Structure formats: C-alpha cells, structure tokens
Amino acid sequence: MTYSSSLLIMLPDATSFRITKMIYDVSRLLEQTIGVSCRCEIEGHLVDIDESNPGITRLAGTVRFTRTVEGILARGEVHLVMTRRCCRCLESFEDRIEFSFEEEFVPSADVETGASLPIEEEHDEDLVIGPEGALDLREILRQYTVMASSAPAVGDPDCKGLCPICGVNLNEESCDCERSFIDPRMAVLGQLLEEEKT
C-alpha cells in the first residue's frame, strides 16, 4: 500500500527562515502496517559542507519512506551543485553531484502511548526519530554528500594538469621543462641495451 505525501506533515526548521523539506513528521506512517510507504520531495540546503563550499548549498531530490518492523526505511536520490577542485590542475569548478541513499530510522517513543523506547547505545543518534515523530534527514544527507564528493574529480576531460617540475598550469601556458622520466632502477638496463646496439 502506498500513501500520498500529504500524509507526512513538514515540520518548521528552527535554524532556517523557511519551511524545510528535510525534516518530516512520520508519526502517522509509524501507525501503519509494515510495507506502507510514502514518497516525498526533498528540497533544502546544507551549510558549510567544506572549505570549498561555505555558506548555503541547495539540494533537491526524492525520498520514499517505508514502514518496517524496526521503524522507517528512507530510500532516496539527491542532486546538488558543489564547487570542487580539479585533481589535475587544482582549479575550482562547479560540479553536479548525484547520489542515492538508504537508511533505517528507529522511533524513540511509542506512537500510541508516547512512552520512551529503548535505543541501543551503538545506534547512530542521527538515525533516531524524535519523540514527536520528527525524522531529520539533514545530517545523513550531509554525510552522503561528503562521501559522494570525496572522489577525485576532473574539471575538463582535456585538462593538461600542472607541470610536475615547475608547477605551471599547462592549460594556461607552456613551459620548457623536460618531463620525460626514467626510473633510476631501469637506467642501468637502458645503458646496457644501448651498449649492445653498438
């Protein structure tokens, strides 16, 4: 069974000037039977992701919440644009990041009685649903964003990178450095081969 997203009421984000779509009231979904799901939009922002992305970085996507035995399974896709550094020339460029995520959240209170539920000590606190049914995706999406953006990136497939000797950006200017490299361990072998030719 699938419910419309109107079943999930968006909660105001106290740290923002607007209503965020990254905190969800899943209390009504917790009252449903296992397998009931709801698809919602993700639209919000992360703050100060890293030194290259200070301030607000907006993101968007979709998430499906599904009632499970333990709580709520959140599975979704997100995209955002970040400033990254090319691993060849170290210049900054805008890069579109896309990733999928899947995490299970557990309730901290019984939906019928309001009584507190035991949470295992090793359980990630970012995966705990608040007493009022608030499921917060912000920190989870931050962690996934950092992981998705940690892989080396190239700003342009044709990037020539930096000269390993003088460090000049070869996309902008050329240099006269001799960049051919011979492994010292192979130099003796090369010399022997040259002697054999003579």
Secondary structure as UniProt FT lines:
FT   STRAND          2..3
FT   HELIX           5..7
FT   STRAND          9..12
FT   TURN            14..15
FT   STRAND          19..25
FT   HELIX           27..30
FT   TURN            34..35
FT   STRAND          37..47
FT   TURN            51..52
FT   STRAND          56..67
FT   STRAND          72..86
FT   TURN            87..89
FT   STRAND          92..107
FT   TURN            111..113
FT   TURN            121..122
FT   HELIX           125..127
FT   STRAND          128..129
FT   TURN            131..132
FT   STRAND          134..136
FT   HELIX           138..148
FT   TURN            157..158
FT   TURN            164..166
FT   TURN            170..172
FT   HELIX           184..197
//
